[in-house]
Amino acid sequence: MSIFAVAGLNMVKLESRPIPGKNWEYLFFADFTGNLDELDDIVRDLTQTASSFRVLGNYKNNGG
């Protein structure tokens, strides 16, 4: 979680789902707001701490 905070990203949702066939292992989905210009640093940090991750989307804020 601190990786996102250091980059100035605000987590607005965190959801976990069990991985089928793998007891006590979970996938996590996170939604956050902030400046994704720092994404390269976040990806580097996550590769050192997470077994895997994927960016599912990037949505532009329409000023609201």
All heavy atoms as a GROMACS GRO file, in nm:
protein
  504
    1MET      N    1   0.080  -0.119   0.000
    1MET     CA    2   0.000   0.000   0.000
    1MET      C    3   0.086   0.126   0.000
    1MET      O    4   0.047   0.225  -0.059
    1MET     CB    5  -0.092   0.002   0.123
    1MET     CG    6  -0.183  -0.115   0.131
    1MET     SD    7  -0.315  -0.094   0.015
    1MET     CE    8  -0.435  -0.196   0.086
    2SER      N    9   0.198   0.120   0.067
    2SER     CA   10   0.282   0.240   0.076
    2SER      C   11   0.338   0.280  -0.060
    2SER      O   12   0.365   0.398  -0.083
    2SER     CB   13   0.395   0.219   0.176
    2SER     OG   14   0.480   0.116   0.135
    3ILE      N   15   0.353   0.185  -0.152
    3ILE     CA   16   0.402   0.217  -0.287
    3ILE      C   17   0.309   0.318  -0.353
    3ILE      O   18   0.353   0.415  -0.415
    3ILE     CB   19   0.414   0.089  -0.372
    3ILE    CG1   20   0.525   0.000  -0.317
    3ILE    CG2   21   0.438   0.123  -0.519
    3ILE    CD1   22   0.531  -0.137  -0.380
    4PHE      N   23   0.179   0.299  -0.340
    4PHE     CA   24   0.081   0.390  -0.399
    4PHE      C   25   0.082   0.525  -0.328
    4PHE      O   26   0.074   0.630  -0.390
    4PHE     CB   27  -0.058   0.329  -0.396
    4PHE     CG   28  -0.068   0.202  -0.475
    4PHE    CD1   29  -0.076   0.080  -0.411
    4PHE    CD2   30  -0.068   0.204  -0.613
    4PHE    CE1   31  -0.085  -0.039  -0.483
    4PHE    CE2   32  -0.077   0.088  -0.687
    4PHE     CZ   33  -0.085  -0.034  -0.622
    5ALA      N   34   0.092   0.522  -0.196
    5ALA     CA   35   0.091   0.647  -0.119
    5ALA      C   36   0.213   0.733  -0.150
    5ALA      O   37   0.200   0.854  -0.167
    5ALA     CB   38   0.086   0.616   0.030
    6VAL      N   39   0.330   0.672  -0.159
    6VAL     CA   40   0.452   0.747  -0.189
    6VAL      C   41   0.442   0.812  -0.326
    6VAL      O   42   0.491   0.923  -0.347
    6VAL     CB   43   0.576   0.654  -0.180
    6VAL    CG1   44   0.699   0.720  -0.238
    6VAL    CG2   45   0.599   0.612  -0.036
    7ALA      N   46   0.374   0.747  -0.421
    7ALA     CA   47   0.358   0.801  -0.556
    7ALA      C   48   0.248   0.906  -0.562
    7ALA      O   49   0.225   0.966  -0.667
    7ALA     CB   50   0.329   0.689  -0.655
    8GLY      N   51   0.178   0.928  -0.451
    8GLY     CA   52   0.071   1.028  -0.449
    8GLY      C   53  -0.059   0.979  -0.508
    8GLY      O   54  -0.143   1.060  -0.547
    9LEU      N   55  -0.078   0.848  -0.514
    9LEU     CA   56  -0.202   0.792  -0.565
    9LEU      C   57  -0.297   0.765  -0.450
    9LEU      O   58  -0.257   0.713  -0.345
    9LEU     CB   59  -0.175   0.663  -0.642
    9LEU     CG   60  -0.083   0.677  -0.763
    9LEU    CD1   61  -0.049   0.541  -0.821
    9LEU    CD2   62  -0.146   0.765  -0.869
   10ASN      N   63  -0.424   0.797  -0.466
   10ASN     CA   64  -0.524   0.780  -0.362
   10ASN      C   65  -0.605   0.653  -0.392
   10ASN      O   66  -0.679   0.648  -0.491
   10ASN     CB   67  -0.616   0.902  -0.358
   10ASN     CG   68  -0.723   0.889  -0.254
   10ASN    OD1   69  -0.702   0.835  -0.147
   10ASN    ND2   70  -0.841   0.940  -0.286
   11MET      N   71  -0.593   0.550  -0.307
   11MET     CA   72  -0.669   0.427  -0.328
   11MET      C   73  -0.814   0.451  -0.286
   11MET      O   74  -0.841   0.494  -0.175
   11MET     CB   75  -0.609   0.312  -0.248
   11MET     CG   76  -0.677   0.181  -0.280
   11MET     SD   77  -0.598   0.040  -0.202
   11MET     CE   78  -0.437   0.044  -0.274
   12VAL      N   79  -0.906   0.424  -0.377
   12VAL     CA   80  -1.048   0.444  -0.348
   12VAL      C   81  -1.122   0.312  -0.331
   12VAL      O   82  -1.233   0.311  -0.277
   12VAL     CB   83  -1.116   0.531  -0.456
   12VAL    CG1   84  -1.061   0.672  -0.453
   12VAL    CG2   85  -1.102   0.471  -0.594
   13LYS      N   86  -1.060   0.201  -0.374
   13LYS     CA   87  -1.127   0.072  -0.360
   13LYS      C   88  -1.021  -0.038  -0.360
   13LYS      O   89  -0.927  -0.034  -0.440
   13LYS     CB   90  -1.225   0.050  -0.474
   13LYS     CG   91  -1.302  -0.080  -0.466
   13LYS     CD   92  -1.401  -0.092  -0.581
   13LYS     CE   93  -1.478  -0.220  -0.574
   13LYS     NZ   94  -1.570  -0.232  -0.686
   14LEU      N   95  -1.039  -0.136  -0.272
   14LEU     CA   96  -0.954  -0.254  -0.269
   14LEU      C   97  -1.044  -0.375  -0.254
   14LEU      O   98  -1.127  -0.380  -0.164
   14LEU     CB   99  -0.854  -0.248  -0.153
   14LEU     CG  100  -0.759  -0.366  -0.139
   14LEU    CD1  101  -0.668  -0.377  -0.262
   14LEU    CD2  102  -0.676  -0.353  -0.012
   15GLU      N  103  -1.030  -0.470  -0.346
   15GLU     CA  104  -1.116  -0.587  -0.347
   15GLU      C  105  -1.029  -0.711  -0.358
   15GLU      O  106  -0.931  -0.712  -0.432
   15GLU     CB  107  -1.208  -0.576  -0.469
   15GLU     CG  108  -1.320  -0.674  -0.475
   15GLU     CD  109  -1.412  -0.644  -0.592
   15GLU    OE1  110  -1.447  -0.526  -0.614
   15GLU    OE2  111  -1.445  -0.740  -0.663
   16SER      N  112  -1.063  -0.815  -0.284
   16SER     CA  113  -0.989  -0.941  -0.293
   16SER      C  114  -1.081  -1.052  -0.341
   16SER      O  115  -1.200  -1.054  -0.310
   16SER     CB  116  -0.928  -0.978  -0.157
   16SER     OG  117  -1.030  -1.002  -0.062
   17ARG      N  118  -1.025  -1.143  -0.418
   17ARG     CA  119  -1.097  -1.259  -0.469
   17ARG      C  120  -1.009  -1.382  -0.453
   17ARG      O  121  -0.890  -1.377  -0.484
   17ARG     CB  122  -1.128  -1.242  -0.619
   17ARG     CG  123  -1.209  -1.122  -0.655
   17ARG     CD  124  -1.358  -1.150  -0.638
   17ARG     NE  125  -1.438  -1.032  -0.660
   17ARG     CZ  126  -1.496  -1.000  -0.773
   17ARG    NH1  127  -1.480  -1.076  -0.879
   17ARG    NH2  128  -1.569  -0.891  -0.781
   18PRO      N  129  -1.064  -1.492  -0.402
   18PRO     CA  130  -0.983  -1.613  -0.389
   18PRO      C  131  -0.942  -1.667  -0.526
   18PRO      O  132  -1.016  -1.656  -0.623
   18PRO     CB  133  -1.076  -1.712  -0.317
   18PRO     CG  134  -1.212  -1.656  -0.329
   18PRO     CD  135  -1.201  -1.509  -0.357
   19ILE      N  136  -0.823  -1.724  -0.532
   19ILE     CA  137  -0.774  -1.786  -0.655
   19ILE      C  138  -0.826  -1.931  -0.657
   19ILE      O  139  -0.794  -2.007  -0.565
   19ILE     CB  140  -0.621  -1.783  -0.663
   19ILE    CG1  141  -0.571  -1.638  -0.663
   19ILE    CG2  142  -0.572  -1.859  -0.786
   19ILE    CD1  143  -0.419  -1.626  -0.654
   20PRO      N  144  -0.905  -1.968  -0.756
   20PRO     CA  145  -0.959  -2.104  -0.760
   20PRO      C  146  -0.848  -2.209  -0.757
   20PRO      O  147  -0.748  -2.199  -0.828
   20PRO     CB  148  -1.034  -2.110  -0.894
   20PRO     CG  149  -1.066  -1.967  -0.925
   20PRO     CD  150  -0.951  -1.887  -0.870
   21GLY      N  151  -0.865  -2.309  -0.670
   21GLY     CA  152  -0.770  -2.419  -0.661
   21GLY      C  153  -0.646  -2.390  -0.579
   21GLY      O  154  -0.559  -2.475  -0.567
   22LYS      N  155  -0.635  -2.269  -0.522
   22LYS     CA  156  -0.519  -2.232  -0.441
   22LYS      C  157  -0.569  -2.182  -0.305
   22LYS      O  158  -0.611  -2.068  -0.292
   22LYS     CB  159  -0.434  -2.125  -0.510
   22LYS     CG  160  -0.373  -2.174  -0.638
   22LYS     CD  161  -0.276  -2.072  -0.693
   22LYS     CE  162  -0.208  -2.127  -0.818
   22LYS     NZ  163  -0.104  -2.037  -0.863
   23ASN      N  164  -0.564  -2.271  -0.207
   23ASN     CA  165  -0.612  -2.234  -0.074
   23ASN      C  166  -0.533  -2.118  -0.016
   23ASN      O  167  -0.411  -2.114  -0.023
   23ASN     CB  168  -0.602  -2.354   0.021
   23ASN     CG  169  -0.699  -2.464  -0.017
   23ASN    OD1  170  -0.802  -2.438  -0.078
   23ASN    ND2  171  -0.666  -2.587   0.017
   24TRP      N  172  -0.606  -2.022   0.040
   24TRP     CA  173  -0.550  -1.906   0.109
   24TRP      C  174  -0.466  -1.816   0.020
   24TRP      O  175  -0.381  -1.742   0.066
   24TRP     CB  176  -0.471  -1.948   0.233
   24TRP     CG  177  -0.555  -2.030   0.326
   24TRP    CD1  178  -0.547  -2.164   0.346
   24TRP    CD2  179  -0.662  -1.983   0.407
   24TRP    NE1  180  -0.641  -2.205   0.436
   24TRP    CE2  181  -0.715  -2.095   0.475
   24TRP    CE3  182  -0.720  -1.859   0.429
   24TRP    CZ2  183  -0.820  -2.083   0.563
   24TRP    CZ3  184  -0.825  -1.849   0.518
   24TRP    CH2  185  -0.874  -1.960   0.584
   25GLU      N  186  -0.490  -1.821  -0.113
   25GLU     CA  187  -0.423  -1.728  -0.204
   25GLU      C  188  -0.530  -1.644  -0.272
   25GLU      O  189  -0.636  -1.694  -0.309
   25GLU     CB  190  -0.339  -1.803  -0.308
   25GLU     CG  191  -0.218  -1.872  -0.248
   25GLU     CD  192  -0.124  -1.926  -0.352
   25GLU    OE1  193  -0.108  -1.861  -0.457
   25GLU    OE2  194  -0.068  -2.034  -0.327
   26TYR      N  195  -0.501  -1.515  -0.287
   26TYR     CA  196  -0.601  -1.420  -0.336
   26TYR      C  197  -0.545  -1.329  -0.443
   26TYR      O  198  -0.427  -1.299  -0.446
   26TYR     CB  199  -0.650  -1.332  -0.219
   26TYR     CG  200  -0.721  -1.412  -0.113
   26TYR    CD1  201  -0.650  -1.475  -0.011
   26TYR    CD2  202  -0.859  -1.426  -0.116
   26TYR    CE1  203  -0.716  -1.550   0.085
   26TYR    CE2  204  -0.925  -1.499  -0.019
   26TYR     CZ  205  -0.852  -1.561   0.081
   26TYR     OH  206  -0.917  -1.635   0.175
   27LEU      N  207  -0.635  -1.284  -0.532
   27LEU     CA  208  -0.608  -1.177  -0.626
   27LEU      C  209  -0.662  -1.049  -0.564
   27LEU      O  210  -0.767  -1.050  -0.500
   27LEU     CB  211  -0.680  -1.199  -0.759
   27LEU     CG  212  -0.634  -1.314  -0.844
   27LEU    CD1  213  -0.729  -1.334  -0.962
   27LEU    CD2  214  -0.495  -1.287  -0.895
   28PHE      N  215  -0.592  -0.940  -0.583
   28PHE     CA  216  -0.638  -0.811  -0.532
   28PHE      C  217  -0.657  -0.716  -0.648
   28PHE      O  218  -0.574  -0.708  -0.738
   28PHE     CB  219  -0.535  -0.753  -0.433
   28PHE     CG  220  -0.531  -0.828  -0.304
   28PHE    CD1  221  -0.446  -0.936  -0.288
   28PHE    CD2  222  -0.613  -0.792  -0.198
   28PHE    CE1  223  -0.441  -1.006  -0.169
   28PHE    CE2  224  -0.609  -0.862  -0.079
   28PHE     CZ  225  -0.524  -0.969  -0.065
   29PHE      N  226  -0.768  -0.643  -0.644
   29PHE     CA  227  -0.801  -0.542  -0.743
   29PHE      C  228  -0.806  -0.408  -0.671
   29PHE      O  229  -0.876  -0.396  -0.571
   29PHE     CB  230  -0.935  -0.571  -0.809
   29PHE     CG  231  -0.937  -0.701  -0.885
   29PHE    CD1  232  -0.973  -0.820  -0.823
   29PHE    CD2  233  -0.901  -0.704  -1.019
   29PHE    CE1  234  -0.974  -0.939  -0.891
   29PHE    CE2  235  -0.903  -0.823  -1.089
   29PHE     CZ  236  -0.938  -0.941  -1.025
   30ALA      N  237  -0.732  -0.311  -0.720
   30ALA     CA  238  -0.727  -0.180  -0.657
   30ALA      C  239  -0.764  -0.072  -0.757
   30ALA      O  240  -0.718  -0.074  -0.871
   30ALA     CB  241  -0.588  -0.153  -0.601
   31ASP      N  242  -0.849   0.019  -0.714
   31ASP     CA  243  -0.883   0.139  -0.792
   31ASP      C  244  -0.821   0.257  -0.719
   31ASP      O  245  -0.832   0.266  -0.596
   31ASP     CB  246  -1.034   0.161  -0.800
   31ASP     CG  247  -1.105   0.058  -0.886
   31ASP    OD1  248  -1.038  -0.018  -0.957
   31ASP    OD2  249  -1.229   0.055  -0.881
   32PHE      N  250  -0.757   0.346  -0.794
   32PHE     CA  251  -0.698   0.462  -0.730
   32PHE      C  252  -0.701   0.581  -0.823
   32PHE      O  253  -0.717   0.568  -0.943
   32PHE     CB  254  -0.555   0.434  -0.683
   32PHE     CG  255  -0.465   0.374  -0.788
   32PHE    CD1  256  -0.395   0.455  -0.876
   32PHE    CD2  257  -0.450   0.238  -0.799
   32PHE    CE1  258  -0.313   0.401  -0.972
   32PHE    CE2  259  -0.367   0.182  -0.895
   32PHE     CZ  260  -0.298   0.264  -0.982
   33THR      N  261  -0.688   0.698  -0.762
   33THR     CA  262  -0.683   0.822  -0.837
   33THR      C  263  -0.546   0.885  -0.814
   33THR      O  264  -0.481   0.859  -0.714
   33THR     CB  265  -0.791   0.921  -0.791
   33THR    OG1  266  -0.770   0.954  -0.654
   33THR    CG2  267  -0.930   0.864  -0.810
   34GLY      N  268  -0.502   0.965  -0.907
   34GLY     CA  269  -0.374   1.032  -0.894
   34GLY      C  270  -0.305   1.045  -1.027
   34GLY      O  271  -0.362   1.016  -1.132
   35ASN      N  272  -0.180   1.084  -1.023
   35ASN     CA  273  -0.101   1.109  -1.143
   35ASN      C  274  -0.028   0.982  -1.186
   35ASN      O  275   0.063   0.935  -1.119
   35ASN     CB  276   0.000   1.220  -1.114
   35ASN     CG  277   0.078   1.260  -1.237
   35ASN    OD1  278   0.065   1.201  -1.343
   35ASN    ND2  279   0.158   1.363  -1.222
   36LEU      N  280  -0.068   0.925  -1.299
   36LEU     CA  281  -0.005   0.802  -1.346
   36LEU      C  282   0.126   0.826  -1.420
   36LEU      O  283   0.185   0.733  -1.473
   36LEU     CB  284  -0.102   0.723  -1.435
   36LEU     CG  285  -0.215   0.656  -1.358
   36LEU    CD1  286  -0.307   0.582  -1.456
   36LEU    CD2  287  -0.164   0.563  -1.253
   37ASP      N  288   0.174   0.951  -1.422
   37ASP     CA  289   0.306   0.978  -1.480
   37ASP      C  290   0.413   0.904  -1.401
   37ASP      O  291   0.522   0.879  -1.451
   37ASP     CB  292   0.337   1.127  -1.480
   37ASP     CG  293   0.251   1.204  -1.579
   37ASP    OD1  294   0.198   1.140  -1.673
   37ASP    OD2  295   0.236   1.326  -1.562
   38GLU      N  296   0.383   0.869  -1.277
   38GLU     CA  297   0.476   0.798  -1.190
   38GLU      C  298   0.466   0.646  -1.207
   38GLU      O  299   0.524   0.572  -1.129
   38GLU     CB  300   0.451   0.835  -1.045
   38GLU     CG  301   0.467   0.982  -1.015
   38GLU     CD  302   0.611   1.027  -1.031
   38GLU    OE1  303   0.702   0.950  -0.996
   38GLU    OE2  304   0.633   1.140  -1.077
   39LEU      N  305   0.394   0.599  -1.305
   39LEU     CA  306   0.368   0.455  -1.321
   39LEU      C  307   0.496   0.374  -1.334
   39LEU      O  308   0.504   0.263  -1.280
   39LEU     CB  309   0.276   0.430  -1.440
   39LEU     CG  310   0.224   0.288  -1.455
   39LEU    CD1  311   0.146   0.247  -1.332
   39LEU    CD2  312   0.139   0.275  -1.579
   40ASP      N  313   0.598   0.424  -1.402
   40ASP     CA  314   0.722   0.349  -1.417
   40ASP      C  315   0.784   0.316  -1.282
   40ASP      O  316   0.830   0.204  -1.259
   40ASP     CB  317   0.823   0.426  -1.503
   40ASP     CG  318   0.782   0.434  -1.648
   40ASP    OD1  319   0.701   0.349  -1.693
   40ASP    OD2  320   0.830   0.526  -1.717
   41ASP      N  321   0.784   0.412  -1.191
   41ASP     CA  322   0.838   0.388  -1.057
   41ASP      C  323   0.755   0.286  -0.981
   41ASP      O  324   0.808   0.200  -0.911
   41ASP     CB  325   0.846   0.518  -0.978
   41ASP     CG  326   0.947   0.616  -1.034
   41ASP    OD1  327   1.043   0.570  -1.102
   41ASP    OD2  328   0.931   0.737  -1.014
   42ILE      N  329   0.623   0.296  -0.995
   42ILE     CA  330   0.534   0.202  -0.926
   42ILE      C  331   0.554   0.061  -0.978
   42ILE      O  332   0.564  -0.035  -0.901
   42ILE     CB  333   0.387   0.246  -0.942
   42ILE    CG1  334   0.364   0.379  -0.872
   42ILE    CG2  335   0.292   0.140  -0.889
   42ILE    CD1  336   0.233   0.443  -0.905
   43VAL      N  337   0.563   0.045  -1.109
   43VAL     CA  338   0.585  -0.087  -1.170
   43VAL      C  339   0.717  -0.147  -1.120
   43VAL      O  340   0.723  -0.263  -1.082
   43VAL     CB  341   0.582  -0.079  -1.324
   43VAL    CG1  342   0.631  -0.208  -1.387
   43VAL    CG2  343   0.441  -0.046  -1.372
   44ARG      N  344   0.820  -0.067  -1.116
   44ARG     CA  345   0.950  -0.116  -1.066
   44ARG      C  346   0.938  -0.163  -0.921
   44ARG      O  347   0.983  -0.271  -0.886
   44ARG     CB  348   1.055  -0.007  -1.076
   44ARG     CG  349   1.195  -0.055  -1.035
   44ARG     CD  350   1.295   0.057  -1.013
   44ARG     NE  351   1.253   0.136  -0.898
   44ARG     CZ  352   1.224   0.265  -0.901
   44ARG    NH1  353   1.231   0.333  -1.013
   44ARG    NH2  354   1.186   0.329  -0.793
   45ASP      N  355   0.872  -0.083  -0.838
   45ASP     CA  356   0.857  -0.120  -0.698
   45ASP      C  357   0.771  -0.245  -0.681
   45ASP      O  358   0.801  -0.331  -0.598
   45ASP     CB  359   0.797  -0.004  -0.619
   45ASP     CG  360   0.892   0.114  -0.607
   45ASP    OD1  361   1.013   0.097  -0.633
   45ASP    OD2  362   0.844   0.224  -0.573
   46LEU      N  363   0.664  -0.255  -0.759
   46LEU     CA  364   0.576  -0.372  -0.747
   46LEU      C  365   0.645  -0.500  -0.794
   46LEU      O  366   0.618  -0.607  -0.739
   46LEU     CB  367   0.447  -0.350  -0.825
   46LEU     CG  368   0.348  -0.252  -0.761
   46LEU    CD1  369   0.233  -0.225  -0.855
   46LEU    CD2  370   0.298  -0.306  -0.629
   47THR      N  371   0.732  -0.492  -0.894
   47THR     CA  372   0.800  -0.613  -0.939
   47THR      C  373   0.893  -0.668  -0.831
   47THR      O  374   0.924  -0.787  -0.831
   47THR     CB  375   0.883  -0.588  -1.067
   47THR    OG1  376   0.978  -0.485  -1.043
   47THR    CG2  377   0.796  -0.552  -1.185
   48GLN      N  378   0.932  -0.584  -0.737
   48GLN     CA  379   1.018  -0.629  -0.628
   48GLN      C  380   0.939  -0.686  -0.511
   48GLN      O  381   0.995  -0.756  -0.427
   48GLN     CB  382   1.106  -0.514  -0.580
   48GLN     CG  383   1.203  -0.467  -0.686
   48GLN     CD  384   1.279  -0.342  -0.644
   48GLN    OE1  385   1.263  -0.291  -0.534
   48GLN    NE2  386   1.364  -0.294  -0.732
   49THR      N  387   0.808  -0.658  -0.503
   49THR     CA  388   0.730  -0.701  -0.388
   49THR      C  389   0.615  -0.796  -0.421
   49THR      O  390   0.575  -0.874  -0.336
   49THR     CB  391   0.671  -0.580  -0.313
   49THR    OG1  392   0.590  -0.505  -0.401
   49THR    CG2  393   0.782  -0.491  -0.259
   50ALA      N  394   0.558  -0.789  -0.541
   50ALA     CA  395   0.443  -0.872  -0.577
   50ALA      C  396   0.485  -0.987  -0.667
   50ALA      O  397   0.577  -0.973  -0.747
   50ALA     CB  398   0.338  -0.787  -0.648
   51SER      N  399   0.417  -1.100  -0.653
   51SER     CA  400   0.449  -1.213  -0.741
   51SER      C  401   0.405  -1.186  -0.884
   51SER      O  402   0.467  -1.232  -0.978
   51SER     CB  403   0.386  -1.342  -0.688
   51SER     OG  404   0.245  -1.329  -0.680
   52SER      N  405   0.296  -1.109  -0.901
   52SER     CA  406   0.253  -1.066  -1.034
   52SER      C  407   0.153  -0.951  -1.018
   52SER      O  408   0.093  -0.935  -0.913
   52SER     CB  409   0.189  -1.181  -1.112
   52SER     OG  410   0.068  -1.220  -1.053
   53PHE      N  411   0.138  -0.873  -1.123
   53PHE     CA  412   0.038  -0.767  -1.126
   53PHE      C  413   0.012  -0.726  -1.269
   53PHE      O  414   0.090  -0.756  -1.358
   53PHE     CB  415   0.081  -0.645  -1.041
   53PHE     CG  416   0.200  -0.574  -1.098
   53PHE    CD1  417   0.184  -0.468  -1.187
   53PHE    CD2  418   0.327  -0.614  -1.067
   53PHE    CE1  419   0.293  -0.403  -1.241
   53PHE    CE2  420   0.438  -0.551  -1.121
   53PHE     CZ  421   0.420  -0.446  -1.208
   54ARG      N  422  -0.101  -0.657  -1.289
   54ARG     CA  423  -0.139  -0.613  -1.423
   54ARG      C  424  -0.221  -0.486  -1.412
   54ARG      O  425  -0.307  -0.474  -1.325
   54ARG     CB  426  -0.224  -0.722  -1.488
   54ARG     CG  427  -0.259  -0.696  -1.631
   54ARG     CD  428  -0.343  -0.805  -1.694
   54ARG     NE  429  -0.315  -0.936  -1.637
   54ARG     CZ  430  -0.392  -1.041  -1.654
   54ARG    NH1  431  -0.502  -1.031  -1.725
   54ARG    NH2  432  -0.361  -1.156  -1.601
   55VAL      N  433  -0.196  -0.390  -1.498
   55VAL     CA  434  -0.277  -0.269  -1.505
   55VAL      C  435  -0.394  -0.300  -1.597
   55VAL      O  436  -0.375  -0.337  -1.713
   55VAL     CB  437  -0.195  -0.149  -1.560
   55VAL    CG1  438  -0.285  -0.028  -1.579
   55VAL    CG2  439  -0.078  -0.118  -1.468
   56LEU      N  440  -0.515  -0.289  -1.544
   56LEU     CA  441  -0.634  -0.323  -1.623
   56LEU      C  442  -0.691  -0.204  -1.698
   56LEU      O  443  -0.765  -0.222  -1.793
   56LEU     CB  444  -0.742  -0.382  -1.531
   56LEU     CG  445  -0.704  -0.512  -1.461
   56LEU    CD1  446  -0.818  -0.557  -1.370
   56LEU    CD2  447  -0.670  -0.620  -1.562
   57GLY      N  448  -0.659  -0.084  -1.655
   57GLY     CA  449  -0.713   0.032  -1.725
   57GLY      C  450  -0.667   0.162  -1.664
   57GLY      O  451  -0.617   0.167  -1.554
   58ASN      N  452  -0.686   0.265  -1.742
   58ASN     CA  453  -0.650   0.401  -1.701
   58ASN      C  454  -0.761   0.492  -1.753
   58ASN      O  455  -0.788   0.496  -1.873
   58ASN     CB  456  -0.516   0.438  -1.761
   58ASN     CG  457  -0.474   0.578  -1.726
   58ASN    OD1  458  -0.524   0.638  -1.633
   58ASN    ND2  459  -0.381   0.630  -1.803
   59TYR      N  460  -0.826   0.562  -1.662
   59TYR     CA  461  -0.943   0.641  -1.699
   59TYR      C  462  -0.918   0.787  -1.668
   59TYR      O  463  -0.878   0.823  -1.557
   59TYR     CB  464  -1.067   0.591  -1.626
   59TYR     CG  465  -1.087   0.445  -1.646
   59TYR    CD1  466  -1.041   0.353  -1.552
   59TYR    CD2  467  -1.147   0.397  -1.762
   59TYR    CE1  468  -1.055   0.217  -1.573
   59TYR    CE2  469  -1.163   0.262  -1.783
   59TYR     CZ  470  -1.117   0.172  -1.688
   59TYR     OH  471  -1.131   0.038  -1.708
   60LYS      N  472  -0.943   0.873  -1.763
   60LYS     CA  473  -0.923   1.017  -1.747
   60LYS      C  474  -1.034   1.077  -1.662
   60LYS      O  475  -1.152   1.046  -1.679
   60LYS     CB  476  -0.922   1.084  -1.884
   60LYS     CG  477  -0.892   1.231  -1.879
   60LYS     CD  478  -0.882   1.289  -2.018
   60LYS     CE  479  -0.851   1.437  -2.012
   60LYS     NZ  480  -0.839   1.496  -2.143
   61ASN      N  481  -0.996   1.165  -1.570
   61ASN     CA  482  -1.091   1.236  -1.487
   61ASN      C  483  -1.151   1.349  -1.571
   61ASN      O  484  -1.080   1.428  -1.630
   61ASN     CB  485  -1.018   1.293  -1.365
   61ASN     CG  486  -1.112   1.364  -1.271
   61ASN    OD1  487  -1.229   1.383  -1.299
   61ASN    ND2  488  -1.060   1.402  -1.157
   62ASN      N  489  -1.282   1.357  -1.572
   62ASN     CA  490  -1.349   1.461  -1.649
   62ASN      C  491  -1.377   1.586  -1.568
   62ASN      O  492  -1.477   1.653  -1.589
   62ASN     CB  493  -1.481   1.406  -1.708
   62ASN     CG  494  -1.456   1.307  -1.818
   62ASN    OD1  495  -1.358   1.320  -1.891
   62ASN    ND2  496  -1.543   1.208  -1.830
   63GLY      N  497  -1.288   1.616  -1.474
   63GLY     CA  498  -1.301   1.737  -1.396
   63GLY      C  499  -1.395   1.729  -1.278
   63GLY      O  500  -1.421   1.827  -1.211
   64GLY      N  501  -1.447   1.608  -1.248
   64GLY     CA  502  -1.544   1.597  -1.138
   64GLY      C  503  -1.490   1.541  -1.014
   64GLY      O  504  -1.389   1.513  -0.978
   0.00000   0.00000   0.00000
